[in-house]
Amino acid sequence: PLSMFANDAFIKSLTADFDIKVIPINEGIRLSFEDQILFDFGRATINPAGHRLLAQLARAIQQVPDAVRVEGHTDNVPIQTKRYPSNWELSVARAVNVVKYFAEVGKIDPRRLSAVGYGESRPLVANNTPANRQKNRRVEILLLTEDTEENVK
């Protein structure tokens, strides 16, 4: 069912063009990339480069039946703006905006989509250098191929 995502050329284009990590997991496939590909610092509005990436991903996601969970992650640097009083709100807003893009622009059935914001609670690496904090600011898209609660029956 994941022929599009198992396709070497497609995977190579994602990793070469957008520096996306494609990681097989028990539930399916995880696409992980740093947030700057989609968003400007401290913002949840998808930028023009992000639109190009999401359009490409949406076309691929349309080819598979899997549930799609978008996860937003931040570093541990506190954010306090009127719009985003904490990293939780920022991470949720980013995940929701990606899901809305997939539903509205990508024409993916909204019943297949979910958005989760983890804020700073699931870092990949210690938040002890600017480079590490950048790695922790990321968006992950999970294609859930296994029967999980999130999957649409």
N, C-alpha and C positions, 0 to 999 in steps of 0.2 A: 504493500500500500504506500510505501514511502519512496516509490521509484524516483520521483523528482528530487528528493533529498538524498537519495543514495547515488544519484547521478554524479559521477566524478567531475564533469565539466561544470555543473551547477555549483557544486561545493567549492571547486577551485575559484570560480568567479566570485562567490561570496567572500572567500578568504582573501583573495587578491584585491578585489575592488573595495571592500568595506572592512577588512580585517575582522571578520566574524569567525568566532570559534564554533565549530559544529561538533557537539559532544554527544555520543550515544549514552543514554541513561536507561535505567530499568523501565521507566514509563514510556520511553520513546526517544525523542531527540531534543537536545537543548541547543539553541542558537544564542550565543552570548557575545555581546559587544559593548564597548565603552560608550557611555551616554553622549559624548561629544559628537558622535556620528549623527544623532537625532536631534539633540537639544543644545542650545547655548547655555553657558554656565548659569545655574540657579533658575533656569526657566523650564517650563513644561510644554511650550509651544514647539511643534515639530519644525525644524529648519528645512531649507530647500534640499540639502543633501539627504536629509532624513526622508523626505518625500520620495526621492528616487529609490532609496533602499527599500522603503516599505512597499512601494509599488511593485518592485521585483519580488519581494517576499510574498505579497498578497497573491500575485499570479501563481506562484508555486503552491501556496497553501490551498488555493482553489482546486488544485489537482488531487488533493488528498482528503480523506473524510475525517481526519483526526480533530479532537478538541484542541483548542489553542489557549494556553495560559500565558499572559504577558506579565512579567515580574519587573518591578522597578526597585533599584537599589541605590543607596547613596553612600558617601563616606561619612566620617564622624564629625566633620566640621559643622557646628551648629548653623542653621539658617534661621533667620527671623525676619520675614518680610510680612507685609499685610496679607498677601496672598498665601504664603506658605510659612505658617508659624513654626513648623518643624520639618525635619527631613522625612517624617512619615507622610505629611501632606504632599510634599514635592514628589516622593516616589510613587504615591498613589495617583497623583495627577498625571504624571508621565505615562504610567501603565494604562490609565483610562484613555488618554489621548491616542495611544497606539491602537488600542482596541476600537475606539471610535473611527480611526482612520481605516482599519481593516473592514469594519462594518459598512461605513458610509462610502468610502472611495474604492476600497478593494472588493466590495460586494460579497463579503464573507458572511454567512448566516450568523447573526448575533448569538444564536443559541449555542454555537460552538466556541464562543469567546468568553474569557474571564480575565479580570485585571486584579493584580495583587501588588501591594506596596509593602516592602520590608524595611524601608528607611535604611538605617545603618546597622541593622541587627544581624545581617548575614554577610560579613566581609569575606572576600576571597583571600586577602592577605592583611597583615597588620597595617593599621592606618598611621604609620610612623614616618612616612616620607611623602612628598608631593606625588611621586610616581606611583606609590602604592595606593594613595587615596584615589588617584585617577583610575586605577584598575578596579577599585571598589564601586566607583560611580558607573553603573552599567544597567543595561536593559537585557533581560533574558526572555526569549520566546520559547516556550515548551510546546512541542507537538506531542500530544499524549496518545500514543498508539495502543497502549495496554488498556484493559478495562479498568478504569479508575472511576471514582465518583463523578469526576468532572466530565467524563466522556458522554457525548450525546448518544443515546441509544437509538 
